Amino acid sequence: MIRLRAAEPADEPFFYHLRKEIIPDLTQEDHGRWWETHEYRYVALDGNLTVGVIRIAEERMGTGLVSLQVLKTFQGKGYGTEMLETIRETARVLGFVRLSAVVDVENGASQAAFTRAGWRPTAFQVSV
């Protein structure tokens, strides 16, 4: 069962490493500026194993934008779904009434995790 631990300053290098997997040209300076922004960051744990991270950024009053990343070693094992289920109670405690997320159309695994966690797609977009 997944447990979320609030991220601490000592977690900053870990978040940098994970973000570099998605944004290869991310600089330490850009990451440092991002780290200083306000959002709720959590490390996802299964027992003593760190399996990923999940974040909530306040989008507008009462709505939070969720982002998550499961470590490559643990992908495909249901951790993303568990993280999304677990973050709901955390969000309620923080005062959020709605959560949203942006998932790339090519990211079928992430889409499946959100769907299994009870999320529903509500927006469409097109490049112009």
LUMZATI-942489 format. One record per residue (C-alpha): residue number from 0; residue in one letter; x, y, z. Coordinates in steps of 0.05 Angstrom, whole numbers, plus 5000, padded with zeros to 4 digits. Layout:
// LUMZATI-942489
  seq  type     u     v     w
  NUM     a     X     Y     Z
...
// end
This chain:
// LUMZATI-942489
  seq  type     u     v     w
    0     m  5000  5000  5000
    1     i  5027  5068  4980
    2     r  5043  5120  5033
    3     l  5058  5193  5015
    4     r  5111  5231  5052
    5     a  5116  5307  5044
    6     a  5179  5324  5005
    7     e  5234  5356  5045
    8     p  5292  5401  5024
    9     a  5337  5340  5022
   10     d  5293  5311  4967
   11     e  5310  5367  4918
   12     p  5366  5328  4883
   13     f  5320  5268  4875
   14     f  5266  5311  4842
   15     y  5319  5341  4797
   16     h  5342  5272  4775
   17     l  5270  5251  4759
   18     r  5254  5315  4722
   19     k  5317  5306  4679
   20     e  5288  5240  4655
   21     i  5230  5280  4625
   22     i  5266  5345  4609
   23     p  5337  5323  4589
   24     d  5363  5395  4579
   25     l  5337  5418  4647
   26     t  5391  5459  4682
   27     q  5404  5458  4756
   28     e  5388  5533  4757
   29     d  5320  5523  4724
   30     h  5305  5466  4770
   31     g  5325  5508  4830
   32     r  5276  5563  4809
   33     w  5221  5510  4801
   34     w  5237  5479  4869
   35     e  5226  5547  4901
   36     t  5155  5553  4872
   37     h  5097  5535  4917
   38     e  5065  5468  4905
   39     y  5052  5407  4948
   40     r  5104  5354  4933
   41     y  5104  5283  4959
   42     v  5149  5222  4955
   43     a  5110  5157  4945
   44     l  5133  5099  4987
   45     d  5116  5025  4988
   46     g  5144  5004  5055
   47     n  5215  5032  5053
   48     l  5219  5033  4977
   49     t  5212  5100  4941
   50     v  5169  5085  4880
   51     g  5155  5155  4854
   52     v  5133  5226  4866
   53     i  5067  5263  4861
   54     r  5053  5337  4864
   55     i  4994  5384  4869
   56     a  5000  5455  4843
   57     e  4943  5503  4856
   58     e  4911  5520  4789
   59     r  4855  5565  4814
   60     m  4814  5570  4877
   61     g  4800  5499  4900
   62     t  4829  5463  4840
   63     g  4896  5429  4840
   64     l  4937  5406  4780
   65     v  4967  5337  4794
   66     s  5032  5311  4764
   67     l  5064  5244  4780
   68     q  5123  5203  4761
   69     v  5135  5130  4777
   70     l  5208  5108  4778
   71     k  5224  5067  4716
   72     t  5239  5005  4759
   73     f  5168  5006  4787
   74     q  5128  5024  4725
   75     g  5074  4976  4703
   76     k  5061  4951  4774
   77     g  5000  4994  4791
   78     y  5037  5046  4832
   79     g  5013  5105  4790
   80     t  4941  5085  4802
   81     e  4953  5077  4877
   82     m  4987  5145  4880
   83     l  4928  5177  4846
   84     e  4879  5144  4893
   85     t  4920  5164  4954
   86     i  4929  5237  4934
   87     r  4854  5248  4935
   88     e  4849  5246  5011
   89     t  4912  5288  5017
   90     a  4880  5339  4970
   91     r  4816  5341  5011
   92     v  4856  5355  5075
   93     l  4892  5411  5039
   94     g  4825  5443  5019
   95     f  4821  5424  4946
   96     v  4753  5407  4918
   97     r  4775  5385  4848
   98     l  4838  5356  4818
   99     s  4858  5359  4745
  100     a  4917  5333  4704
  101     v  4946  5338  4635
  102     v  4966  5272  4604
  103     d  5001  5267  4536
  104     v  4958  5233  4484
  105     e  5017  5186  4470
  106     n  5022  5164  4543
  107     g  4974  5106  4544
  108     a  5002  5077  4609
  109     s  4989  5142  4646
  110     q  4920  5149  4616
  111     a  4904  5078  4640
  112     a  4929  5093  4711
  113     f  4885  5155  4715
  114     t  4824  5116  4689
  115     r  4835  5059  4738
  116     a  4839  5111  4794
  117     g  4770  5138  4775
  118     w  4791  5199  4736
  119     r  4753  5217  4672
  120     p  4779  5256  4612
  121     t  4743  5323  4604
  122     a  4782  5364  4554
  123     f  4804  5361  4482
  124     q  4858  5400  4446
  125     v  4889  5406  4377
  126     s  4953  5437  4351
  127     v  4941  5495  4303
// end
